[in-house]
């Protein structure tokens, strides 16, 4: 079972911002989404998450059309971290993360849920400031809070017998390199246990290292889709970004050429 996107197209006025998108997201895999600014990455993730309605096409969760799921049903199967996370009120860190608990579990705050809460906040290193106001946090600290909220919504320490997914739009943009790698390794470990993930990457080397498959977008179209070694090639990167790169095979990584 999977999330399947068929012939998705999206218009803004008279202009297509996405056109003829076909892709599938499987449990146990990370789909890396890359492309230059304005290529439609964030719009695609919001549409797959159900936050935007479709102009054309069809999105199915586990064989059922996305529009058949209520907002509460979607919250049980997928969580989202967008680029912008605006919270109007002066909540504490703990209260923001509890929003994820309500989304995934309703008001059933049992002891098992609180154990998950403790594991997630310790993993992301935010247990020491769980009672602070979010208005006192740095950008990196606030980013980790939103990551914790998304994780607690769908995270299961015993695995994922019911397929669940997490969608992340440049989730480590405000984290230092240590926090970045710890978080992505945590997600990779969860994916190895059965979680499905779609991650928008800005850093192509992170996309190469953590993605099982890569979707390369350009001007709203799929330029190519496949394993990292097939997508992150000098010709495709130049076509998408106008950048010259050198590809090293072992370990697989890209170097930018002047």
Backbone as JSON, one array per atom type, in Angstrom:
{
  "sequence": "XXXXXXXXXXXXXXXXXXXXXXXXXXXXXXXXXXXXXXXXXXXXXXXXXXXXXXXXXXXXXXXXXXXXXXXXXXXXXXXXXXXXXXXXXXXXXXXXXXXXXXXXXXXXXXXXXXXXXXXXXXXXXXXXXXXXXXXXXXXXXXXXXXXXXXXXXXXXXXXXXXXXXXXXXXXXXXXXXXXXXXXXXXXXXXXXXXXXXXXXXXXXXXXXXXXXXXXXXXXXXXXXXXXXXXXXXXXXXXXXXXXXXXXXXXXXXXXXXX",
  "N": [[0.85, -1.19, 0.0], [0.31, 2.37, -0.38], [0.92, 5.94, -0.84], [-0.45, 7.4, -3.58], [0.01, 9.42, -6.39], [-1.62, 10.66, -9.11], [-1.42, 12.04, -12.24], [-1.43, 14.71, -11.34], [-2.21, 18.1, -11.43], [-1.91, 21.58, -10.99], [-3.35, 24.74, -10.91], [-2.68, 28.26, -10.77], [-4.45, 30.94, -11.04], [-4.18, 31.61, -14.42], [-1.98, 30.12, -14.78], [-0.02, 27.17, -14.7], [1.23, 25.73, -11.8], [2.01, 23.29, -11.05], [2.32, 20.39, -13.03], [1.1, 17.52, -14.51], [1.98, 15.5, -12.59], [3.19, 12.47, -11.45], [3.64, 10.16, -8.99], [4.73, 7.93, -6.38], [4.55, 7.18, -2.94], [6.01, 5.11, -0.65], [5.55, 3.11, 2.31], [8.33, 2.66, 4.48], [10.23, 3.91, 2.94], [12.16, 6.8, 2.0], [11.19, 9.51, 0.21], [12.91, 11.82, -1.49], [12.54, 15.19, -2.31], [13.5, 17.47, -4.66], [14.69, 20.5, -6.25], [14.93, 23.67, -7.96], [14.22, 26.96, -6.49], [10.79, 27.84, -6.57], [9.95, 25.73, -8.11], [7.83, 24.15, -7.4], [7.87, 22.46, -5.2], [7.05, 22.78, -2.43], [4.33, 23.29, -2.78], [3.49, 20.86, -3.9], [3.91, 19.06, -1.74], [2.09, 20.12, 0.12], [-0.27, 19.61, -1.19], [-0.32, 16.8, -1.36], [-0.5, 16.3, 1.34], [-3.05, 17.12, 1.76], [-3.71, 19.72, 2.28], [-4.16, 21.58, 0.28], [-6.63, 21.89, -2.25], [-7.23, 19.95, -5.24], [-6.64, 20.91, -8.64], [-6.58, 19.35, -10.97], [-6.44, 15.78, -11.4], [-5.6, 13.01, -9.15], [-5.26, 11.91, -5.82], [-4.41, 9.23, -3.81], [-4.69, 7.65, -0.7], [-3.59, 4.71, 0.51], [-5.14, 3.39, -1.43], [-7.57, 4.72, -1.33], [-9.35, 7.6, -2.21], [-8.05, 10.79, -1.42], [-9.82, 12.85, -0.77], [-11.84, 11.56, 0.49], [-11.17, 11.22, 3.08], [-11.58, 12.55, 6.31], [-10.43, 15.55, 8.01], [-9.59, 14.85, 10.56], [-9.19, 12.1, 10.23], [-7.07, 12.11, 8.4], [-5.1, 13.21, 10.0], [-4.41, 11.11, 11.61], [-2.92, 9.48, 10.03], [-0.93, 10.88, 8.71], [1.6, 13.34, 9.2], [2.77, 16.76, 9.2], [5.42, 19.02, 8.56], [5.73, 22.22, 7.78], [7.34, 24.9, 5.9], [6.71, 27.36, 7.02], [5.63, 28.01, 10.22], [3.45, 29.35, 11.89], [2.44, 30.46, 14.99], [0.0, 31.93, 16.84], [-0.44, 32.45, 19.53], [0.78, 32.59, 22.95], [2.04, 29.94, 23.62], [3.4, 27.23, 25.59], [6.32, 25.15, 25.06], [5.69, 22.47, 25.6], [2.89, 22.52, 25.31], [2.58, 23.04, 22.57], [3.65, 20.7, 21.45], [1.81, 18.91, 22.46], [-0.32, 19.42, 20.8], [0.2, 17.85, 18.62], [-0.19, 15.36, 19.76], [-2.95, 15.4, 20.24], [-3.83, 15.55, 17.6], [-3.03, 13.04, 16.59], [-3.98, 11.16, 18.43], [-6.32, 11.98, 19.59], [-8.04, 12.93, 22.55], [-6.97, 11.08, 24.23], [-4.88, 10.82, 26.43], [-3.02, 8.73, 27.52], [-0.8, 6.67, 29.59], [1.02, 5.42, 27.88], [1.13, 7.11, 25.67], [2.31, 9.34, 26.86], [4.81, 8.3, 27.44], [5.85, 8.07, 24.86], [5.92, 10.77, 24.25], [7.95, 11.67, 26.01], [10.18, 10.26, 25.02], [10.44, 11.3, 22.41], [10.88, 14.1, 22.81], [13.28, 14.02, 24.21], [14.95, 12.82, 22.34], [15.12, 14.84, 20.42], [16.31, 16.74, 21.92], [14.97, 18.68, 23.47], [13.87, 18.47, 25.93], [14.76, 19.84, 28.14], [13.76, 22.38, 27.99], [11.0, 22.27, 27.98], [8.92, 23.55, 29.3], [9.11, 26.18, 28.65], [8.13, 29.35, 27.13], [7.21, 29.5, 23.71], [7.87, 31.84, 22.5], [10.27, 32.62, 23.47], [12.23, 31.2, 22.25], [15.02, 30.27, 20.15], [15.5, 30.26, 16.53], [16.34, 27.69, 15.71], [15.7, 26.15, 17.98], [12.91, 26.44, 18.03], [12.28, 25.21, 15.62], [12.88, 22.55, 16.21], [10.89, 22.03, 18.07], [8.56, 22.04, 16.48], [9.16, 19.89, 14.85], [9.1, 17.87, 16.76], [6.38, 17.99, 17.45], [5.22, 17.09, 15.05], [6.31, 14.52, 14.88], [5.37, 13.18, 17.22], [2.74, 12.93, 16.61], [2.44, 10.81, 14.82], [4.24, 8.86, 15.53], [5.45, 5.64, 16.48], [6.76, 3.5, 18.72], [6.76, 0.78, 18.47], [6.73, 0.12, 15.84], [5.09, 0.23, 12.56], [2.36, -0.99, 11.91], [-0.03, -0.15, 10.77], [0.05, 1.77, 7.91], [1.86, 4.81, 8.02], [2.74, 8.26, 7.52], [5.15, 10.9, 7.1], [5.58, 14.27, 6.25], [7.94, 16.56, 5.26], [9.11, 19.78, 4.96], [11.96, 21.07, 4.02], [13.15, 20.47, 6.66], [15.34, 20.82, 8.36], [16.37, 23.34, 8.2], [16.93, 25.37, 10.05], [18.63, 24.22, 11.84], [21.71, 23.3, 13.49], [24.63, 21.54, 12.22], [25.06, 19.19, 13.7], [22.59, 18.76, 15.04], [21.0, 18.55, 12.79], [21.9, 16.18, 11.49], [21.4, 14.29, 13.51], [18.62, 14.42, 13.67], [17.8, 13.67, 11.02], [18.9, 11.13, 10.87], [17.37, 9.92, 12.85], [14.82, 10.0, 11.63], [15.41, 8.38, 9.42], [15.86, 5.95, 10.7], [13.29, 5.46, 11.7], [11.95, 5.17, 9.28], [13.16, 2.86, 8.37], [11.87, 1.14, 10.06], [9.36, 1.12, 9.04], [7.91, 3.5, 8.61], [6.68, 5.91, 6.28], [8.11, 8.53, 4.31], [8.28, 11.83, 3.0], [10.5, 14.2, 1.98], [11.49, 17.49, 1.53], [14.45, 18.59, 0.25], [17.05, 20.95, 0.52], [19.77, 20.8, 0.44], [21.73, 18.99, -1.7], [23.49, 16.9, -1.22], [22.64, 15.88, 1.22], [20.18, 14.95, 0.36], [21.09, 12.95, -1.37], [22.29, 11.19, 0.45], [20.27, 10.4, 2.27], [17.9, 9.77, 0.91], [15.77, 7.29, -0.53], [14.54, 7.3, -2.98], [14.41, 9.87, -5.48], [12.64, 12.76, -6.41], [12.83, 15.01, -8.92], [12.05, 18.24, -9.52], [11.19, 20.81, -11.86], [10.22, 23.92, -12.73], [7.57, 23.23, -12.2], [7.2, 20.8, -13.38], [7.94, 17.24, -13.55], [11.2, 16.57, -13.78], [12.81, 14.35, -13.56], [12.73, 11.07, -12.03], [13.69, 8.71, -9.6], [16.21, 6.39, -8.28], [18.8, 7.89, -6.18], [21.38, 7.8, -7.47], [20.74, 7.79, -10.14], [19.43, 10.15, -10.57], [20.87, 12.32, -9.52], [22.87, 13.49, -11.37], [25.48, 15.0, -13.36], [24.41, 16.13, -15.76], [21.58, 16.3, -15.35], [21.45, 17.88, -13.03], [22.59, 20.23, -13.95], [20.7, 20.91, -15.88], [18.45, 21.39, -14.29], [19.26, 23.25, -12.29], [21.18, 24.86, -13.42], [23.79, 24.52, -12.67], [27.18, 23.41, -12.51], [28.41, 20.3, -11.66], [30.43, 17.85, -9.98], [30.41, 14.39, -9.69], [30.97, 12.11, -7.18], [31.47, 8.68, -6.66], [31.96, 6.79, -4.51], [32.36, 7.67, -1.3], [28.95, 8.37, -2.32], [28.52, 11.51, -3.55], [28.16, 15.05, -4.26], [30.11, 17.58, -5.77], [30.49, 21.02, -6.15], [31.29, 22.85, -9.05], [33.25, 25.62, -10.13]],
  "CA": [[0.0, 0.0, 0.0], [1.13, 3.55, -0.59], [0.25, 7.16, -1.29], [-0.27, 7.46, -5.03], [-0.36, 10.68, -7.04], [-1.84, 10.39, -10.53], [-1.74, 13.15, -13.16], [-1.74, 15.9, -10.56], [-1.89, 19.4, -12.0], [-2.46, 22.65, -10.16], [-3.3, 26.06, -11.53], [-2.83, 29.48, -9.98], [-4.91, 31.81, -12.11], [-4.05, 30.96, -15.72], [-0.65, 29.5, -14.87], [0.2, 25.92, -14.0], [2.38, 25.69, -10.9], [2.37, 21.88, -11.12], [1.73, 19.84, -14.25], [1.28, 16.1, -14.85], [2.83, 14.86, -11.59], [2.89, 11.09, -11.1], [4.65, 9.67, -8.06], [4.19, 7.06, -5.34], [5.31, 7.19, -1.7], [5.81, 3.82, -0.02], [6.07, 2.89, 3.67], [9.67, 2.1, 4.48], [11.08, 4.64, 2.01], [12.21, 8.26, 2.0], [11.16, 10.18, -1.08], [13.52, 13.15, -1.46], [12.01, 16.09, -3.34], [14.47, 18.54, -4.89], [14.44, 21.37, -7.38], [15.21, 25.08, -7.65], [13.12, 27.74, -5.93], [9.69, 28.07, -7.49], [9.68, 24.57, -8.96], [6.58, 23.53, -6.99], [8.1, 21.45, -4.16], [6.19, 22.99, -1.26], [2.94, 23.13, -3.22], [3.24, 19.43, -4.05], [3.78, 18.45, -0.41], [0.83, 20.57, 0.73], [-1.38, 18.93, -1.86], [-0.33, 15.4, -0.92], [-0.95, 16.31, 2.73], [-4.46, 17.45, 1.81], [-3.92, 21.11, 2.69], [-4.65, 22.28, -0.9], [-7.48, 21.09, -3.12], [-6.65, 19.69, -6.55], [-7.26, 21.39, -9.87], [-6.76, 18.14, -11.77], [-5.7, 14.61, -10.93], [-6.12, 12.2, -8.06], [-4.32, 11.44, -4.79], [-5.01, 8.14, -3.04], [-4.02, 7.09, 0.47], [-3.94, 3.31, 0.68], [-6.16, 3.02, -2.38], [-8.8, 5.51, -1.14], [-9.15, 9.0, -2.6], [-7.75, 11.66, -0.28], [-10.98, 13.66, -0.39], [-12.76, 10.73, 1.29], [-10.71, 11.26, 4.46], [-11.8, 13.78, 7.07], [-9.2, 16.14, 8.53], [-9.18, 14.04, 11.71], [-8.65, 10.84, 9.72], [-5.74, 12.39, 7.82], [-4.16, 13.46, 11.09], [-3.99, 9.84, 12.19], [-2.07, 8.76, 9.09], [0.17, 11.67, 8.21], [1.89, 14.61, 9.87], [3.41, 17.7, 8.28], [6.18, 20.19, 9.02], [5.86, 23.16, 6.67], [8.39, 25.9, 6.06], [6.2, 28.39, 7.91], [4.86, 27.47, 11.34], [3.06, 30.53, 12.64], [1.56, 30.24, 16.13], [-0.39, 33.28, 17.24], [-0.56, 32.65, 20.97], [1.98, 32.37, 23.76], [2.02, 28.59, 24.16], [4.67, 26.62, 26.01], [6.82, 24.08, 24.19], [4.9, 21.27, 25.88], [1.55, 22.68, 24.76], [2.65, 22.9, 21.12], [3.83, 19.29, 21.14], [0.54, 18.24, 22.77], [-1.2, 19.54, 19.64], [0.44, 16.65, 17.83], [-0.82, 14.23, 20.45], [-4.39, 15.49, 19.98], [-4.04, 15.21, 16.2], [-2.85, 11.61, 16.33], [-4.6, 10.25, 19.42], [-7.48, 12.59, 20.23], [-7.79, 13.35, 23.94], [-6.59, 9.89, 24.98], [-3.53, 11.04, 26.94], [-2.71, 7.66, 28.45], [0.61, 6.58, 29.99], [1.82, 5.03, 26.72], [1.32, 8.32, 24.88], [3.27, 10.2, 27.54], [6.14, 7.71, 27.25], [6.26, 8.49, 23.53], [6.24, 12.19, 24.38], [9.25, 11.8, 26.67], [11.23, 9.77, 24.12], [10.58, 12.22, 21.28], [11.51, 15.37, 23.19], [14.67, 13.75, 24.56], [15.67, 12.56, 21.09], [15.36, 16.12, 19.77], [17.04, 17.62, 22.82], [14.17, 19.82, 23.92], [13.25, 18.16, 27.22], [15.21, 20.8, 29.17], [13.0, 23.64, 27.94], [9.63, 21.9, 27.63], [7.96, 24.45, 29.92], [9.35, 27.56, 28.24], [7.28, 29.93, 26.1], [7.82, 29.39, 22.38], [8.34, 33.16, 22.1], [11.63, 32.83, 23.98], [13.12, 30.23, 21.62], [15.74, 30.61, 18.92], [14.93, 29.62, 15.34], [16.64, 26.26, 15.74], [14.92, 25.52, 19.05], [11.51, 26.4, 17.6], [12.17, 24.19, 14.59], [12.85, 21.23, 16.86], [9.57, 21.87, 18.69], [7.61, 21.66, 15.44], [9.5, 18.53, 14.46], [8.58, 17.0, 17.82], [4.92, 17.95, 17.31], [4.89, 16.22, 13.92], [6.7, 13.14, 15.18], [4.52, 12.57, 18.23], [1.43, 12.7, 16.01], [2.36, 9.53, 14.1], [5.34, 7.99, 15.91], [5.11, 4.43, 17.22], [8.01, 2.82, 19.04], [6.62, -0.64, 18.15], [6.64, -0.06, 14.4], [3.97, 0.86, 11.87], [1.5, -1.99, 11.26], [-0.89, 0.66, 9.91], [0.97, 2.71, 7.24], [1.82, 6.22, 8.41], [3.65, 9.05, 6.7], [5.51, 12.22, 7.56], [5.97, 15.16, 5.17], [8.84, 17.55, 5.86], [9.54, 20.79, 4.0], [13.26, 21.58, 4.48], [12.94, 20.42, 8.11], [16.54, 21.1, 9.16], [16.92, 24.61, 7.71], [17.39, 26.21, 11.16], [19.39, 23.4, 12.78], [23.14, 23.18, 13.22], [24.92, 20.3, 11.52], [24.88, 18.06, 14.6], [21.16, 18.56, 15.21], [20.5, 18.14, 11.48], [22.2, 14.77, 11.25], [20.69, 13.48, 14.5], [17.21, 14.35, 13.31], [17.62, 12.89, 9.8], [19.17, 9.73, 11.21], [16.19, 9.45, 13.58], [13.78, 9.75, 10.63], [15.83, 7.23, 8.63], [15.62, 4.77, 11.53], [11.84, 5.21, 11.7], [11.61, 4.67, 7.95], [13.6, 1.46, 8.34], [10.88, 0.38, 10.83], [8.09, 1.07, 8.33], [7.31, 4.81, 8.35], [6.92, 6.5, 4.97], [8.49, 9.93, 4.46], [8.62, 12.68, 1.86], [11.3, 15.29, 2.53], [12.06, 18.47, 0.61], [15.84, 18.87, 0.59], [17.78, 22.04, -0.13], [21.13, 20.29, 0.29], [21.67, 17.82, -2.57], [24.23, 15.8, -0.62], [21.74, 15.26, 2.19], [19.22, 14.18, -0.43], [21.79, 11.76, -1.86], [22.6, 10.27, 1.55], [19.12, 9.9, 3.04], [16.74, 9.4, 0.09], [15.72, 6.03, -1.28], [14.23, 7.75, -4.33], [14.4, 11.33, -5.59], [11.8, 13.41, -7.4], [13.45, 16.27, -9.31], [11.09, 19.13, -10.14], [11.68, 22.02, -12.52], [9.13, 24.73, -13.29], [6.3, 22.57, -12.02], [7.2, 19.5, -14.05], [8.91, 16.24, -13.1], [12.33, 16.45, -14.68], [13.14, 12.92, -13.51], [12.37, 10.4, -10.79], [14.35, 7.43, -9.49], [17.22, 6.32, -7.23], [19.71, 9.04, -6.18], [22.48, 7.67, -8.43], [20.23, 8.05, -11.48], [18.89, 11.51, -10.66], [21.9, 13.32, -9.2], [23.9, 13.4, -12.4], [25.87, 16.35, -13.81], [23.53, 16.67, -16.8], [20.29, 16.67, -14.79], [21.63, 19.0, -12.1], [22.79, 21.44, -14.76], [19.43, 21.22, -16.52], [17.5, 21.91, -13.3], [19.78, 24.36, -11.49], [22.2, 25.64, -14.12], [25.04, 24.37, -11.92], [28.08, 22.35, -12.9], [28.8, 19.51, -10.5], [31.2, 16.63, -10.16], [29.81, 13.34, -8.87], [31.87, 11.08, -6.62], [30.66, 7.47, -6.49], [32.14, 6.13, -3.22], [30.91, 7.73, -1.06], [28.21, 9.12, -3.32], [28.33, 12.9, -3.17], [28.33, 16.03, -5.33], [30.96, 18.74, -5.54], [30.11, 22.09, -7.08], [32.4, 23.37, -9.83], [33.15, 27.05, -10.42]],
  "C": [[0.89, 1.25, 0.0], [0.26, 4.79, -0.69], [0.57, 7.3, -2.78], [-0.8, 8.78, -5.58], [-0.44, 10.42, -8.54], [-2.25, 11.66, -11.27], [-2.13, 14.43, -12.44], [-1.29, 17.16, -11.3], [-2.58, 20.46, -11.15], [-2.27, 23.99, -10.84], [-3.37, 27.16, -10.48], [-3.17, 30.56, -10.99], [-4.87, 31.05, -13.43], [-2.76, 30.16, -15.85], [-0.63, 28.19, -14.09], [1.42, 26.07, -13.08], [2.85, 24.26, -10.7], [1.65, 21.28, -12.33], [2.11, 18.37, -14.42], [2.24, 15.39, -13.9], [2.32, 13.45, -11.3], [4.0, 10.57, -10.2], [3.96, 8.8, -7.0], [5.13, 7.09, -4.14], [4.99, 5.91, -0.95], [6.24, 3.85, 1.45], [7.45, 2.25, 3.58], [10.62, 2.77, 3.51], [11.05, 6.14, 2.3], [12.2, 8.73, 0.55], [11.76, 11.57, -0.88], [12.98, 13.98, -2.61], [12.96, 17.27, -3.47], [14.07, 19.34, -6.11], [14.71, 22.8, -6.99], [14.0, 25.78, -7.04], [12.05, 27.98, -6.98], [9.34, 26.89, -8.37], [8.43, 23.81, -8.55], [6.71, 22.52, -5.86], [7.13, 21.59, -3.0], [4.72, 22.81, -1.62], [2.59, 21.65, -3.34], [3.03, 18.76, -2.7], [2.47, 18.86, 0.25], [-0.37, 19.88, 0.09], [-1.47, 17.47, -1.45], [-0.82, 15.29, 0.52], [-2.44, 16.61, 2.85], [-4.76, 18.87, 2.21], [-4.41, 21.99, 1.53], [-5.57, 21.34, -1.67], [-6.85, 21.0, -4.51], [-7.4, 20.43, -7.65], [-7.58, 20.22, -10.78], [-6.0, 17.0, -11.1], [-6.34, 13.95, -9.73], [-4.98, 11.82, -7.11], [-5.05, 10.38, -3.97], [-4.09, 7.75, -1.89], [-4.51, 5.66, 0.62], [-5.13, 2.9, -0.18], [-7.46, 3.8, -2.28], [-8.49, 6.97, -1.45], [-9.0, 9.88, -1.37], [-8.97, 12.45, 0.16], [-12.04, 12.87, 0.37], [-12.38, 10.74, 2.78], [-11.09, 12.6, 5.1], [-10.45, 14.32, 7.54], [-8.68, 15.33, 9.71], [-8.6, 12.71, 11.26], [-7.25, 11.03, 9.15], [-4.7, 12.58, 8.91], [-3.65, 12.18, 11.73], [-2.98, 9.11, 11.32], [-0.88, 9.56, 8.59], [0.34, 12.93, 9.06], [2.77, 15.45, 8.96], [4.22, 18.73, 9.05], [6.41, 21.08, 7.81], [7.01, 24.12, 6.92], [7.97, 26.96, 7.07], [5.3, 27.76, 8.96], [4.49, 28.63, 12.26], [2.07, 30.17, 13.74], [1.28, 31.6, 16.76], [-0.28, 33.51, 18.74], [0.7, 32.2, 21.7], [1.93, 31.0, 24.43], [3.39, 28.22, 24.72], [5.07, 25.56, 24.99], [5.96, 22.82, 24.36], [3.53, 21.35, 25.25], [1.54, 22.54, 23.24], [2.79, 21.43, 20.73], [2.55, 18.49, 21.43], [-0.47, 18.38, 21.64], [-1.03, 18.34, 18.71], [-0.19, 15.42, 18.44], [-2.32, 14.22, 20.16], [-4.69, 15.09, 18.54], [-3.98, 13.71, 15.95], [-3.65, 10.69, 17.22], [-5.9, 10.79, 20.0], [-7.11, 13.03, 21.64], [-7.39, 12.19, 24.83], [-5.13, 9.99, 25.43], [-3.19, 9.96, 27.97], [-1.21, 7.58, 28.71], [1.51, 6.22, 28.82], [2.11, 6.25, 25.83], [2.36, 9.22, 25.54], [4.69, 9.62, 27.49], [6.7, 8.1, 25.88], [6.69, 9.96, 23.55], [7.64, 12.38, 24.95], [10.39, 11.35, 25.75], [11.49, 10.77, 22.99], [11.29, 13.5, 21.7], [12.96, 15.17, 23.63], [15.51, 13.52, 23.32], [16.03, 13.87, 20.4], [16.01, 17.14, 20.69], [16.27, 18.81, 23.32], [13.51, 19.58, 25.27], [13.61, 19.2, 28.28], [14.45, 22.12, 29.12], [11.53, 23.4, 27.56], [8.59, 22.87, 28.21], [8.17, 25.91, 29.56], [8.32, 28.03, 27.21], [7.98, 29.8, 24.75], [8.35, 30.74, 21.9], [9.76, 33.45, 22.58], [12.66, 31.97, 23.26], [13.85, 30.83, 20.42], [15.07, 29.91, 17.74], [15.15, 28.13, 15.33], [15.86, 25.53, 16.8], [13.45, 25.39, 18.64], [11.3, 25.35, 16.51], [12.08, 22.8, 15.2], [11.51, 20.97, 17.55], [8.54, 21.42, 17.65], [7.9, 20.26, 14.9], [8.96, 17.53, 15.49], [7.06, 16.87, 17.73], [4.5, 17.01, 16.18], [5.2, 14.77, 14.22], [5.74, 12.47, 16.15], [3.15, 12.23, 17.66], [1.33, 11.3, 15.4], [3.38, 8.49, 14.59], [4.86, 6.8, 16.74], [6.38, 3.64, 17.47], [7.97, 1.34, 18.67], [6.52, -0.91, 16.65], [5.35, 0.5, 13.84], [3.13, -0.2, 11.15], [0.45, -1.35, 10.37], [-0.01, 1.71, 9.24], [0.75, 4.15, 7.69], [2.94, 6.95, 7.68], [3.95, 10.38, 7.38], [6.03, 13.02, 6.38], [6.75, 16.33, 5.76], [9.37, 18.49, 4.78], [10.79, 21.49, 4.53], [13.29, 21.62, 6.01], [14.15, 20.83, 8.94], [17.16, 22.45, 8.81], [17.47, 25.5, 8.82], [18.23, 25.44, 12.18], [20.88, 23.44, 12.45], [23.42, 21.78, 12.7], [24.74, 19.06, 12.4], [23.42, 17.72, 14.79], [20.54, 18.02, 13.92], [20.69, 16.65, 11.25], [21.5, 13.86, 12.25], [19.23, 13.33, 14.11], [17.0, 13.47, 12.08], [17.92, 11.41, 10.03], [18.0, 9.12, 11.99], [15.07, 9.11, 12.59], [14.13, 8.51, 9.81], [15.59, 5.93, 9.4], [14.14, 4.42, 11.58], [11.38, 4.66, 10.36], [12.01, 3.2, 7.82], [12.64, 0.56, 9.11], [9.49, 0.42, 10.21], [7.4, 2.39, 8.07], [7.59, 5.22, 6.9], [7.21, 7.98, 5.13], [8.7, 10.58, 3.1], [9.29, 13.92, 2.42], [11.77, 16.2, 1.41], [13.46, 18.82, 1.1], [16.34, 20.09, -0.18], [19.2, 21.58, -0.45], [21.1, 18.99, -0.52], [22.44, 16.64, -2.0], [23.43, 15.12, 0.49], [20.68, 14.42, 1.48], [19.84, 12.89, -0.92], [21.96, 10.73, -0.76], [21.36, 9.63, 2.16], [17.96, 9.4, 2.18], [16.88, 7.99, -0.48], [15.4, 6.3, -2.75], [14.17, 9.27, -4.32], [13.47, 11.76, -6.72], [12.41, 14.78, -7.69], [12.43, 17.09, -10.09], [11.78, 20.32, -10.78], [10.5, 22.7, -13.18], [7.78, 24.01, -13.26], [6.17, 21.21, -12.67], [8.18, 18.55, -13.37], [10.01, 16.15, -14.15], [12.82, 15.01, -14.73], [12.8, 12.38, -12.13], [13.05, 9.04, -10.75], [15.34, 7.41, -8.35], [18.19, 7.5, -7.32], [20.79, 8.98, -7.25], [22.03, 7.97, -9.85], [19.77, 9.49, -11.67], [19.97, 12.57, -10.45], [23.09, 13.13, -10.13], [24.27, 14.81, -12.85], [24.9, 16.94, -14.83], [22.18, 17.12, -16.24], [20.39, 17.84, -13.82], [21.84, 20.3, -12.86], [21.48, 21.88, -15.41], [18.45, 21.87, -15.54], [17.98, 23.2, -12.66], [20.71, 25.3, -12.26], [23.54, 25.59, -13.43], [25.86, 23.22, -12.49], [28.55, 21.62, -11.65], [29.67, 18.34, -10.94], [30.63, 15.59, -9.2], [30.87, 12.32, -8.48], [31.03, 9.87, -6.26], [30.76, 6.88, -5.09], [33.0, 7.02, -2.31], [30.23, 8.62, -2.09], [27.97, 10.54, -2.83], [28.63, 13.8, -4.36], [29.27, 17.13, -4.86], [30.62, 19.78, -6.6], [31.37, 22.65, -7.74], [32.18, 24.85, -10.14], [33.21, 27.28, -11.92]]
}
